[in-house]
Amino acid sequence: MPVRIPSIFETRRHQAFPVLEPAEIERMRRFGTVRSYDAGEALARVGERGLGLTIILSGKVDITLHDQSGQVVPIVAYGPGSFMGELAQLRGRPYLVDAHANVAVQALIIPPDRLRALLIAEAELGERIMRALILRRMGLLETGAGGPIIIGRADNGDVLRLAGFLRRNSHPHQRLDPEIDLEAKELIERFHVDPGQLPIVLCPNGQLLRNPGEIELARCIGLVGPIDPDRVYDVAVVGAGPAGLAAAVYAGSEGLSALVLDCRSFGGQAGASARIENYLGFPTGITGMALMARAYNQAQKFGVEMAIPDEVISLAADGDPNNGRFVLKLSNNERASARALVIASGARYRRLAVENLEAFEGASVHYWASPLEAKLCAGQEVALVGAGNSAGQATVYLASQVAKVWLIVRGADLAASMSRYLVDRIAGLPNVEVLTQTSVTGLEGGNGVLEAIRWRRRGSPEEVHRPIRHLFLFIGAEPNTDWLSGSGVALDSKGFVLTGSDTRQERRPLETSRPGVFAIGDVRSGSVKRVAAAVGEGAQVVATLHAVLAAARGETADIVTAPGREVPG
Ligand SMILES: Cc1cc2nc3c(=O)[nH]c(=O)nc-3n(C[C@H](O)[C@H](O)[C@H](O)COP(=O)(O)OP(=O)(O)OC[C@H]3O[C@@H](n4cnc5c(N)ncnc54)[C@H](O)[C@@H]3O)c2cc1C
C-alpha cells in the first residue's frame, strides 16, 4: 500500500496557523483599519486583488478552495486571533483561496505596505507571521490549489514550459492530462477546445488562455503588474539570480527604493541547482530553489518591487546627463527609471552544436534537472552532456530517479573541471556510465520527441546509436549582455561587463564604464562563478550605491560598515 506523505498543513499546523495574543493584536492595530462583514459575505475571492493581512477580531471565517472538479474544499476556519493571508499579501497580489464570514465578523485589515512595515518593526511577531505566510504558500504549492490549471498531455513541450515557469516562480498550479484525467476531458468539451489547440490554461479569474507565453500567463494570474512610468527608483536591478537578489535585500533593508526585473523567474542559474553543497552555512546542502525562494521573500519583506517576468531589452545610451537617471526599455514597451543601475543579468546555458536540437527542446532536451524533468524520465535511460559542477550535480540527482545516466564528456578526465566530491560520488553510482572524449553526433525522432541519440568517441570510427528519449545539457554559459548593446557599457572580448580598473577609467569597484551603472555576479568580467561570490558582490555594490546616490544629492554617504569606518565612495 502506498505511504501517504502528510502535508505541510498537517505537520506544521501550529506554525502555519498561529493564534495571536490580544496584546499582540493591540500592537498591530496601528498598522491597519477595522472592517465589519455580515454572515455569508466574502472577505476574499480567488483571483481578486488582495487587501493585505486580515486579522480576525471576532466571529469566524471559513477558508475554502475549489478542487480540479470544481468542488469546494474546506482548508481551515479562522476564529478570533487568527489571521488570513499568505505570501501574495506582501504585495497585494490576487488571493489564492476563498474566504467567507461564517457569522458576523470584525477584522483588522493591514494593507501590504503597512504589513511590510509591521514585519520589520515587530521582529519576533514579524518572524512568526512571515513563517506562517511562507508555510501557507508551501501548503498551496503541494496541492497546486488556487492557481491556474494547465490542460494538455504531460509530455507536451508547452505543458512542460508553462509548468516549469510556474514552479520556478513558486506559484501553485495543477496539471490535467486529457488522456488520463476525466476532468480534463470535461473541461475541453465545456470550452469547445480543439485537441490541436492544447495546452490551454484556466486562470483563477475565469479567463481561458490558449497555449500562452509566460508573460501573458503571468499577467493573467497577477504575478506581475504594470510598472509606474513616472516613478524613479533609487536603484533598478536587472536579474533576480543570487547577485540581483542579494543587492535587492541589502538595498531594501538599508532604505533604498529598489526595482528588480527578471525575464524568467527568480533564482537565475542557482535556481537550477539540484543541491548546492558549498554555500556557507548549509552543511547538508540546500536546493537552489529553496535558497533563492528565501532570498526572494526576504527582498519583498524589505519592500523591494519585483517585475518578474519582465525582460529588459535596452538601456538608453544617453538621456539627459543632468537629470541623473537611467531608463530601461522593456520588451512589453514599458519603461523603468532609476538613479543607479545594477547589471546582474548573469549567464545563459550554452546550446549543443548538433543538427535538429531546436526541434527537441521542450519535451526531450532539457537544461534543468528538477523533479519535473525527473518524473518524465523515471525508470528510463538518459544522456547528460557536460563536465562542470552543474553537470555533476544533475548526474547525481538524476541517477536517483532514472534507470541509467550516460554522462558524455568531451575531455579526457572529469576531475579537470568538476569538484572532487562530485567526481567521487559519481564514481560510486552503479547506474552512471562516464564516456570521456566523446561527443554527441546526432539526434533522431519526430514531433518534438527524441527517440535515439548517436555519439562517437574521439578517434573511433564507430558511432554508437542508443534508444534514449531524454538529453540533458550542462555545457556552460554565455553572458546575458545582448541588451546592453549600444548602451555605452564596455564589455570584454567574450561579452562580459568590465568593471573598476578593468574599464581603464577612474571607476569605483564594480562600477562599469558608465558612472552610476554597476555589474555584479556571473555577468561581470573576471567574476568567480559561484553563488557565494554573486551574493557577496550584491552586498558590496549596495555600500557603493549609497555613496553614488549621496553624491548625486550633493551629500556624503553616512552608512557605517564597521565601527568608525565609512563606506568607500
Ligand atoms: C545547474 C547549476 C548548478 C550550480 N551549482 C552551483 C553550486 O553548487 N555552487 C555554486 O556556488 N554555484 C553553482 N552554480 C553557479 C551559480 O548558480 C552561478 O554562479 C550564480 O547563479 C550566478 O548568479 P548571478 O545572479 O550572477 O546570475 P544568474 O544566476 O545567471 O541570474 C541572472 C538572472 O538575470 C536574468 N536576466 C538575464 N537577462 C535579462 C534581461 N535582459 N532582462 C531581465 N532579466 C534578465 C536571468 O533570467 C537570470 O534569472 C550552478 C549553476 C548551474 C547552472
Ligand as a Chemical Component Dictionary entry (heavy atoms), coordinates in Angstrom:
data_LIG
# 
_chem_comp.id                   LIG 
_chem_comp.type                 NON-POLYMER 
_chem_comp.pdbx_formal_charge   0 
_chem_comp.three_letter_code    LIG 
# 
loop_
_chem_comp_atom.comp_id 
_chem_comp_atom.atom_id 
_chem_comp_atom.alt_atom_id 
_chem_comp_atom.type_symbol 
_chem_comp_atom.charge 
_chem_comp_atom.model_Cartn_x 
_chem_comp_atom.model_Cartn_y 
_chem_comp_atom.model_Cartn_z 
_chem_comp_atom.pdbx_ordinal 
LIG C1  C1  C 0 22.778 23.695 -12.631 1  
LIG C2  C2  C 0 23.711 24.642 -11.911 2  
LIG C3  C3  C 0 24.218 24.295 -10.674 3  
LIG C4  C4  C 0 25.079 25.161 -9.984  4  
LIG N1  N1  N 0 25.542 24.801 -8.753  5  
LIG C5  C5  C 0 26.321 25.637 -8.038  6  
LIG C6  C6  C 0 26.782 25.285 -6.725  7  
LIG O1  O1  O 0 26.522 24.194 -6.238  8  
LIG N2  N2  N 0 27.523 26.191 -6.036  9  
LIG C7  C7  C 0 27.843 27.407 -6.552  10 
LIG O2  O2  O 0 28.475 28.195 -5.860  11 
LIG N3  N3  N 0 27.445 27.769 -7.797  12 
LIG C8  C8  C 0 26.688 26.919 -8.559  13 
LIG N4  N4  N 0 26.293 27.261 -9.828  14 
LIG C9  C9  C 0 26.694 28.575 -10.363 15 
LIG C10 C10 C 0 25.796 29.673 -9.795  16 
LIG O3  O3  O 0 24.443 29.273 -9.918  17 
LIG C11 C11 C 0 26.017 30.992 -10.513 18 
LIG O4  O4  O 0 27.349 31.380 -10.315 19 
LIG C12 C12 C 0 25.090 32.088 -9.968  20 
LIG O5  O5  O 0 23.723 31.729 -10.160 21 
LIG C13 C13 C 0 25.342 33.429 -10.650 22 
LIG O6  O6  O 0 24.417 34.334 -10.147 23 
LIG P1  P1  P 0 24.012 35.669 -10.920 24 
LIG O7  O7  O 0 22.943 36.291 -10.105 25 
LIG O8  O8  O 0 25.236 36.441 -11.219 26 
LIG O9  O9  O 0 23.438 35.232 -12.354 27 
LIG P2  P2  P 0 22.312 34.217 -12.770 28 
LIG O10 O10 O 0 22.113 33.185 -11.743 29 
LIG O11 O11 O 0 22.668 33.798 -14.152 30 
LIG O12 O12 O 0 20.988 35.114 -12.827 31 
LIG C14 C14 C 0 20.797 36.095 -13.819 32 
LIG C15 C15 C 0 19.328 36.417 -13.963 33 
LIG O13 O13 O 0 19.188 37.506 -14.877 34 
LIG C16 C16 C 0 18.041 37.312 -15.691 35 
LIG N5  N5  N 0 18.198 38.067 -16.939 36 
LIG C17 C17 C 0 19.127 37.887 -17.907 37 
LIG N6  N6  N 0 18.955 38.790 -18.890 38 
LIG C18 C18 C 0 17.900 39.561 -18.547 39 
LIG C19 C19 C 0 17.238 40.655 -19.174 40 
LIG N7  N7  N 0 17.632 41.146 -20.344 41 
LIG N8  N8  N 0 16.166 41.181 -18.555 42 
LIG C20 C20 C 0 15.752 40.692 -17.349 43 
LIG N9  N9  N 0 16.354 39.659 -16.725 44 
LIG C21 C21 C 0 17.414 39.107 -17.304 45 
LIG C22 C22 C 0 18.019 35.802 -15.899 46 
LIG O14 O14 O 0 16.707 35.355 -16.232 47 
LIG C23 C23 C 0 18.506 35.274 -14.547 48 
LIG O15 O15 O 0 17.428 34.968 -13.690 49 
LIG C24 C24 C 0 25.438 26.413 -10.560 50 
LIG C25 C25 C 0 24.931 26.755 -11.818 51 
LIG C26 C26 C 0 24.080 25.890 -12.511 52 
LIG C27 C27 C 0 23.546 26.269 -13.866 53 
# 
loop_
_chem_comp_bond.comp_id 
_chem_comp_bond.atom_id_1 
_chem_comp_bond.atom_id_2 
_chem_comp_bond.value_order 
_chem_comp_bond.pdbx_ordinal 
LIG C1  C2  SING 1  
LIG C2  C3  SING 2  
LIG C2  C26 DOUB 3  
LIG C3  C4  DOUB 4  
LIG C4  N1  SING 5  
LIG C4  C24 SING 6  
LIG N1  C5  DOUB 7  
LIG C5  C6  SING 8  
LIG C5  C8  SING 9  
LIG C6  O1  DOUB 10 
LIG C6  N2  SING 11 
LIG N2  C7  SING 12 
LIG C7  O2  DOUB 13 
LIG C7  N3  SING 14 
LIG N3  C8  DOUB 15 
LIG C8  N4  SING 16 
LIG N4  C9  SING 17 
LIG N4  C24 SING 18 
LIG C9  C10 SING 19 
LIG C10 O3  SING 20 
LIG C10 C11 SING 21 
LIG C11 O4  SING 22 
LIG C11 C12 SING 23 
LIG C12 O5  SING 24 
LIG C12 C13 SING 25 
LIG C13 O6  SING 26 
LIG O6  P1  SING 27 
LIG P1  O7  DOUB 28 
LIG P1  O8  SING 29 
LIG P1  O9  SING 30 
LIG O9  P2  SING 31 
LIG P2  O10 DOUB 32 
LIG P2  O11 SING 33 
LIG P2  O12 SING 34 
LIG O12 C14 SING 35 
LIG C14 C15 SING 36 
LIG C15 O13 SING 37 
LIG C15 C23 SING 38 
LIG O13 C16 SING 39 
LIG C16 N5  SING 40 
LIG C16 C22 SING 41 
LIG N5  C17 SING 42 
LIG N5  C21 SING 43 
LIG C17 N6  DOUB 44 
LIG N6  C18 SING 45 
LIG C18 C19 SING 46 
LIG C18 C21 DOUB 47 
LIG C19 N7  SING 48 
LIG C19 N8  DOUB 49 
LIG N8  C20 SING 50 
LIG C20 N9  DOUB 51 
LIG N9  C21 SING 52 
LIG C22 O14 SING 53 
LIG C22 C23 SING 54 
LIG C23 O15 SING 55 
LIG C24 C25 DOUB 56 
LIG C25 C26 SING 57 
LIG C26 C27 SING 58 
# 
